[in-house]
Amino acid sequence: MMSAINPHNGQKYAPSYLRTVNSRLSAIFNYAVMYYGLQQNPCLPAGFMGKKRGRKMKFWTTAEFETVMEQVSKWGYRVAFELMYWLGLRVGECLALTPADILPSRAARINKTHHRVGGEDTAGPPKTENSVRDVSMPPFLYDEVQQYISALYEIEPGDRIFYFTRGTLNKELDRAAAAAGIQRIRIHDLRHSHAALLVELGYTIVAVAERLGDTVEVAMSTYSHLYPDKMDIMAADLERWKKGEDKVE
């Protein structure tokens, strides 16, 4: 696995991903040692692979994102990128969307994810139980998605609205970023970009986690570094509260 290539992006697997695989395999063997008589966890003498600390998170500001989108001419690509940026969807969640998932309440219902195995498109359950959610859409995005769907020929409520793959989207995002002169990010970083935007707008980590379909613990470990100045603001607010400056008489 340390030398293997990820078929989705043509790159080696991230050190943090390798450590996660290692840790889960080790946990399975520990279970076997405890309950099934395995004499030793073979992962222990073999040592660990990967690193706990992941790569530094990259994200685009709204200005950077919109600059890149100016280079995307195909409507379907642009709508998919906008759904990931403005709703924080995972790429599999975005590619699994159907017309029936775009609700009249201006929300996207996330209840499945897209996989491509052996050249065949399939829909499976979302990544976690928390991933099942309705994500409210800003009106401008809802209107554009509805216009896009209405332009698709004879599409049924249960048909996928996007016909391309994760690999195709990756290549298009790379091409558009290069054409715009903006630093490249991974397609998954559009989700991180949405989280960073929510933090900038002042939303709590609990609200961010709910919108992204993460647990609070996962959101904290992923995005807590985006909050350092917010912690200082909290401390200052508590100081004012203690002194009675913000209390209502």
N, C-alpha and C positions, 0 to 999 in steps of 0.2 A: 504493500500500500504506500510505503514511503516513496517509491519510485513510480507508482502508477499515475496515469493521466486521467483527470476528470473528463468524461466524454461530453459534459455539458458546456465546458468552456475551454477545453484543450490545455488546461494548466494542471500542475500538481496540486494535490489536496492540501488545504491549509493546515499548518501545524496544530491549531486548536481543534480542527475536525479530527485529525489523527489521534489526538489525545482523548477525545470523546469516544471514539471507537475502541481504543485501548481500554479505557475505564469501564465501558459497558461489558466488554468481553471478560475483563478481570472480575467484574461483579457476578457474571454467570458462573465462572469457575469457583469463586468463593462460595456461592450457593451450593455447588456440587460438593465442595469440601465439607460444608456444614451438614448437608442432608443426605448425600448419596455416596459417601465413603471415598471420594476422591482424595488421594493422599496429599497432594500439594497443588496449589494454583500455579500452573505452568507460566503464567504471565510474570510472576515475581522474579524468578531467576532470569527470565528473558529481558527484563527491564521495560521501561516505558518508551513510547514513541510520541513525537509531537511536543507541543508546549501548551500550558494552561492559558497563557495570555495570547489572545488573538491579534490579528493585524489591526493597525490603527484604523478606526472607522472613517470612511470618506463619505461626504454628502454634498449635494448641490444646494445652493441658495435658490430661491424662486427666480431671481434674475438669471442665474446660470442655467437653470432648467429651461426657462422660456427661450433663452438664446439658442440652446441646443434644439428645441422643438421647431424653431424656425427653419432648421435644416432637414426636417422630416416631412417629406412630401406625401407619403402614403397615409391616408386617413386612418386606416386600421391600426397601423403602428403607433400613430400619434395618440389615438384614443386609449390604447393599451398603456402607453407610457404615462398618460395623464391619470388613469385610474390608479396606477401604482404610486405615483407621486402624491396625488391629492387625497387618496384613501389609505395609503400605507399597505396595499395588498402585496402578498407574496406573488411571485410570477405564476406559480401553479394555480393559485386562487383566481388570478386575473384571467388566465387562459381557459379556465373551466366555466366562465360566466356564460349564461344563456339569457335570452330575452326575458324569461320568466323570473330571473334573479334580479332584474331591475324593477324595483317595486314602485307603485304609484306614490308611496310616501317619500319618494326621493331617497331611497336607500338601496344599497347593493347587498343582496343576501348571499353570504358566504357559507356554503355547506358542503363543499367538495373541492378537490384539487385535481389538476390535469397532470397526467403522466403520458409519456410516449415510450413504449416498450416494444422492441422488435419491429419498429416502424408502424405500430398500431397505437392509436389514440385511445386512452382510457381515462375514466374519472374515478377517483378514489376518495376516501374520507379525508377531511382536513388534517393538518399536522397534529393538532391536539384538540381536546374537547373545548378549550377556550377559543379555538379558532372559528368555531361555529358562531356567527354573529351577523347582525345587520349593521352596515356601516353607512351612516348618513352622508349624503352627497351634497356639495354646494350646488345651487340651482344651475350655474353656468355649465357645470360638468354633467349634471343630469340631462339637461337639454341637448348637449352635444352627443351624449351616448344614445339618447332616443333618436336623434336625427341619423346617426350612423346606423343604428339597427333598422330604421325604416328604409334605408337605402340598400339593405341586403336582400337579394332576390329570393323570394319564396322561403324565407327562414321560418322555421317552426319554433314555438315557445321553448322547446327542450334542446334546440340545436345550439352548438357553441357559436358565439358571435365572432370569435377570432379563429382564423384558419391556419395560422402560422405556428411555429414551434419556439421553444425557449432559445434554442441556438440561433434562429433567425433574428429574434429580438435582440439578443446580445450583439450580434454583428451590426445590426442597424444602429443600436445605441453607440457603439464604438465609432461607426462611420460618421454619425451626426456630430458626436463630440469633437472628433478630429476636424470636421469641416467648420465647426463653430469656434475652434481654438480654445475649447474648454477642457480642463483636465478630465481624463477618463475616470469613470467610476463603474463598478459592477452593476448589473441590472438589479440585484438585490439591494444595492445601496439607494435605490429610489425609495424603498421602504424606510431605510434609515433617514433619508432626507425628509420624509414626512414626519418622522418622530422628532427630528431636530427642529422642524418648523413648529410643531405643537409645543415643544419646550420653550421656544422663543416667544410664542404667543401667551405663555404663562400657565399652561395646563399642567396639572399634577402628574406624577408618575403613574398613579392609579388610573387616571383618565387615559393616558397614553397607552397603558397596557390593555385596557378594555377595548380601545379602538383598533389596536393592532392584533388583538386576539392572542396576547401573551399573558402569562401570569405576572403578577407584580414582581415576583422574585426574578424572573427572566428579564423583565423590562429594567429593573434596577441594575442588574449585572451588565446589561447592554448599554444603557443610556444614562446612568447616574453621573458620568463624567461631564454630561452636558449641563448639569445643574450647579456648578460651583458658585457662580455669582448669585444664584437663587438662594443658596444657603446663607450667604452674607445678608441678603435682603431680608430673609426670615429673621435672622438674629437682630437686625436693626429694628424690624417691626416689633419684635418681642420686647426690646429695650424701651421703645416708645410706649408700648402697652403697659409695661411695668411702671413707668413714670406717670401714667395716666394721661398721656398726650392724645391718645386715640379713643379714650373711653367716652361714652355718651352719658351725660349727666341725667 
